[in-house]
Amino acid sequence: MSLLVVGSVAFDAIETPFGKADRTLGGAASYFALAASLFTPVRVVAIVGEDFTEKEQAVFRGRPIDLSGLQRAPGKTFFWAGRYSQNMNERTTLATELNVFADFQPTLPVTYQNSSNVFLGNIDPSLQRSVLRQIRRKTKIVGLDTMNYWIERTPAELRETLKHTHILMINDEETRQLTGEHNLLRAAKHVFRMGPRTLVVKRGEHGALMIHDNFMFSVPAFPLEEVHDPTGAGDSFAGGFMGYLAAAGRINEQTLRRAMVYGSVVGSFTVERFGLDRLAKLKRREIESRARRFWKLTSFQL
Ligand code: AMP
């Protein structure tokens, strides 16, 4: 089942208490694509500059990741720099250099136009909408991520795109900001009126909470002794979640619950190493083995 993702491909500079990386390949679409490709073929729509070479492209090789929608433009690739606090709960953005991302106009190759599952990564909501407009069949699952910047600056465009979204995946702060509700259950009702029938609230080290219009499901973050770099955890979660759902081919309570577990499992691998390092080496059998440990971690009898 084809899964299309639109989002950033970036070079990241990351500092955590465990070390630093000056220039490592990142971006939401990179994390998402590698994560989702462990479950289903992925089509990437993004933009890079001349500094994105064969070496960077090699990270995606050997996985069912189609890069024919990866545009190349004169100039530099999007650059982001961030530093984490000692306990890694806070992140300060040190630099955001849009570079070629500033003029990004997503264009779908003809071969992408039949994509039935779509993940709209965190970009301008009007660009997210333009991706949906280019798809020539009825979509099955549309997931969407966004951030405070778009919630504040382009609320009307975001609302329009949300009308065409099935699953909204954002963090708790963004949920409160979008809805004006502090309580997440009340916030979810607000979200349902905007379009999506499922809200997934990503809560970092506290895991994730899914609120569907008639059930709820909560997963913890998998307990790890060492977290080296939280960058991309949310995008990897989204990739595992959407990848599993696209492979399952249908949305129901069972598949949504499993998607939450797979999202959390894949996110837990990402944070074990810097940047994309762990995700790039991850094997499906490692995912299944951790999913079983996850089941033991969370099951109990009544
Ligand atoms: P996460 O840790 O899941 O929030 O995602 C981190 C990734 O998002 C990094 O690899 C960055 O390159 C990318 N990123 C940071 N800021 C932005 C932005 N404004 N738009 C798109 N991608 C971004």
Boltz pocket constraint, residues with backbone or C-beta under 6 A from the ligand:
constraints:
  - pocket:
      binder: B
      contacts: [[A, 8], [A, 9], [A, 10], [A, 11], [A, 12], [A, 26], [A, 27], [A, 28], [A, 79], [A, 80], [A, 96], [A, 122], [A, 123], [A, 230], [A, 231], [A, 232], [A, 233], [A, 234], [A, 235], [A, 236]]
      max_distance: 6.0
